[in-house]
Amino acid sequence: MLNHPIKTQRLEITTLDERMAESMHENSLDADNRRFVPDEVFETVDAARDAITTLIRFYVEDDSPLVYAILLHDGQYIGHIQAVPFESGWEIGYHIGEAHTGNGYAAEAVGAFLPPIMKQLGILRIIGVCLAENMASRRVMEKCGFVLDFLGDDNYQNEWRTVCRYSYTNK
């Protein structure tokens, strides 16, 4: 778990709290989230609350997903950012609710999150995977210094889809 919130000019990245369930539910229902990461859609507030409860328990476990809230400085929940273990390392993920996209929040959050989470995990490399058609996610990773390693068909959300795999190496 992060030792303290990460603060940027406009955002705060902090641990999840069950009081965020309604906002997480609402932000998860947008069309892009359904299209690009359907496993992160919470159809009800209770489903979001259950997910938050589970994710909070992961903060103290090794090799479990580490998911953090992205808040505006006024405390409004606008999305999340995560480091998720996979077979040979860690993967970054993020989502900004549709009402808040186009403002550079995702890139700001990713850029601020990478140094402390990589230090905490003791890693020098993290990957990011998205559907090739998800141009917004691709732009975020490229803006944050990720390098495209693979563009082609792969298993994504249990379907064969055209994906991009990026990597970021801490220098």
C-alpha positions as CSV (number, residue, x, y, z in Angstrom):
1,M,0.0,0.0,0.0
2,L,1.2,3.5,-0.7
3,N,2.6,5.1,2.4
4,H,0.7,8.4,1.8
5,P,-1.5,9.9,-0.9
6,I,0.2,11.1,-4.0
7,K,-0.7,14.7,-4.8
8,T,-0.3,16.5,-8.1
9,Q,-1.3,20.0,-9.2
10,R,-4.9,18.9,-9.7
11,L,-5.2,15.3,-8.3
12,E,-4.8,13.1,-5.3
13,I,-4.2,9.4,-5.6
14,T,-5.2,7.6,-2.4
15,T,-6.5,4.4,-1.0
16,L,-10.0,3.3,-1.8
17,D,-12.8,3.9,0.7
18,E,-16.3,2.3,0.7
19,R,-17.8,5.8,0.6
20,M,-16.5,5.9,-3.0
21,A,-18.8,3.1,-4.1
22,E,-21.5,5.3,-5.7
23,S,-19.0,7.3,-7.7
24,M,-17.1,4.2,-8.7
25,H,-20.4,2.6,-9.9
26,E,-21.4,5.7,-11.9
27,N,-17.9,6.2,-13.4
28,S,-17.7,2.6,-14.5
29,L,-20.9,2.7,-16.6
30,D,-19.6,4.8,-19.4
31,A,-19.4,3.5,-23.0
32,D,-15.6,3.4,-23.2
33,N,-15.3,1.4,-20.0
34,R,-17.9,-1.1,-21.2
35,R,-16.0,-1.3,-24.5
36,F,-12.4,-1.5,-23.3
37,V,-12.5,-3.0,-19.8
38,P,-15.8,-4.7,-19.3
39,D,-14.5,-6.5,-16.2
40,E,-14.3,-3.1,-14.5
41,V,-18.0,-2.2,-14.9
42,F,-20.1,-2.2,-11.7
43,E,-23.8,-2.4,-12.6
44,T,-24.9,-1.5,-9.0
45,V,-23.5,0.5,-6.1
46,D,-23.4,-2.7,-4.1
47,A,-21.2,-4.4,-6.7
48,A,-18.9,-1.4,-6.6
49,R,-18.9,-1.5,-2.7
50,D,-18.1,-5.3,-2.8
51,A,-15.2,-4.7,-5.2
52,I,-13.8,-1.9,-3.0
53,T,-14.0,-4.1,0.1
54,T,-12.1,-6.8,-1.7
55,L,-9.5,-4.4,-3.1
56,I,-8.9,-2.8,0.3
57,R,-8.0,-6.2,1.7
58,F,-5.4,-6.6,-1.1
59,Y,-3.4,-3.6,0.2
60,V,-1.8,-5.9,2.8
61,E,-1.3,-8.9,0.6
62,D,1.8,-9.7,-1.6
63,D,1.2,-10.1,-5.3
64,S,-2.3,-8.8,-5.3
65,P,-3.8,-5.9,-7.4
66,L,-3.1,-2.5,-5.9
67,V,-6.0,-0.2,-6.9
68,Y,-6.1,3.4,-5.8
69,A,-8.7,6.2,-6.2
70,I,-8.0,9.2,-8.3
71,L,-9.6,12.3,-6.8
72,L,-9.8,15.9,-7.7
73,H,-8.5,18.2,-4.9
74,D,-12.1,18.8,-3.8
75,G,-12.4,15.1,-3.0
76,Q,-14.5,14.1,-6.0
77,Y,-13.7,10.6,-7.2
78,I,-13.0,10.6,-11.0
79,G,-11.4,7.2,-11.5
80,H,-8.8,4.8,-10.4
81,I,-5.2,3.7,-11.1
82,Q,-3.7,0.3,-10.5
83,A,-0.7,-2.0,-10.5
84,V,-1.7,-5.6,-11.2
85,P,0.6,-8.6,-11.0
86,F,0.7,-11.0,-14.0
87,E,2.8,-14.0,-14.9
88,S,6.1,-12.1,-15.4
89,G,5.8,-8.8,-13.7
90,W,3.4,-5.9,-13.2
91,E,0.9,-4.1,-15.4
92,I,-0.5,-0.6,-15.0
93,G,-4.2,0.2,-15.5
94,Y,-6.3,3.3,-15.2
95,H,-9.7,4.7,-15.9
96,I,-11.1,8.2,-15.8
97,G,-14.9,8.5,-15.9
98,E,-16.3,9.9,-19.1
99,A,-17.4,13.2,-17.5
100,H,-13.7,13.9,-16.7
101,T,-11.9,12.7,-19.9
102,G,-10.1,15.0,-22.2
103,N,-8.5,17.0,-19.4
104,G,-5.1,15.2,-19.1
105,Y,-6.0,13.6,-15.8
106,A,-5.0,10.1,-16.8
107,A,-1.5,11.2,-17.9
108,E,-1.1,13.3,-14.8
109,A,-2.1,10.3,-12.6
110,V,0.1,7.8,-14.4
111,G,3.1,10.1,-14.4
112,A,2.8,10.7,-10.7
113,F,1.9,7.1,-9.8
114,L,4.8,5.3,-11.6
115,P,7.8,6.3,-9.5
116,P,6.3,5.5,-6.0
117,I,4.5,2.3,-7.0
118,M,7.6,1.0,-8.9
119,K,9.8,1.8,-5.9
120,Q,7.3,0.2,-3.5
121,L,7.1,-3.0,-5.6
122,G,10.9,-3.1,-6.2
123,I,10.6,-3.2,-10.0
124,L,12.3,-1.4,-12.8
125,R,9.8,-2.3,-15.5
126,I,6.0,-2.1,-15.8
127,I,3.8,-2.8,-18.8
128,G,0.6,-1.4,-20.1
129,V,-1.8,-3.2,-22.3
130,C,-4.8,-1.8,-24.2
131,L,-6.9,-2.5,-27.3
132,A,-5.2,-1.1,-30.4
133,E,-8.4,0.9,-31.0
134,N,-8.2,2.6,-27.6
135,M,-6.3,5.7,-28.9
136,A,-6.8,7.7,-25.6
137,S,-5.1,5.0,-23.6
138,R,-2.3,4.7,-26.1
139,R,-1.7,8.5,-26.0
140,V,-1.5,8.4,-22.2
141,M,1.1,5.7,-22.2
142,E,3.2,7.3,-24.9
143,K,3.0,10.7,-23.2
144,C,4.2,9.1,-20.0
145,G,7.3,7.5,-21.6
146,F,6.0,4.0,-22.3
147,V,7.4,2.3,-25.4
148,L,5.4,0.1,-27.8
149,D,6.7,-3.4,-27.6
150,F,3.9,-5.3,-29.4
151,L,1.0,-4.7,-31.7
152,G,-1.0,-7.7,-32.7
153,D,-3.6,-10.3,-31.8
154,D,-3.6,-11.6,-28.3
155,N,-6.0,-12.8,-25.6
156,Y,-7.6,-9.7,-24.1
157,Q,-10.6,-10.1,-21.7
158,N,-10.9,-13.7,-22.8
159,E,-11.2,-12.8,-26.5
160,W,-8.7,-12.7,-29.3
161,R,-8.3,-9.0,-30.0
162,T,-5.7,-6.6,-31.5
163,V,-3.8,-5.2,-28.6
164,C,-0.9,-2.9,-27.9
165,R,1.6,-3.8,-25.2
166,Y,3.8,-1.0,-23.9
167,S,6.6,-1.0,-21.4
168,Y,8.0,1.6,-19.1
169,T,11.5,1.2,-17.6
170,N,12.5,3.3,-14.6
171,K,15.7,4.9,-15.4
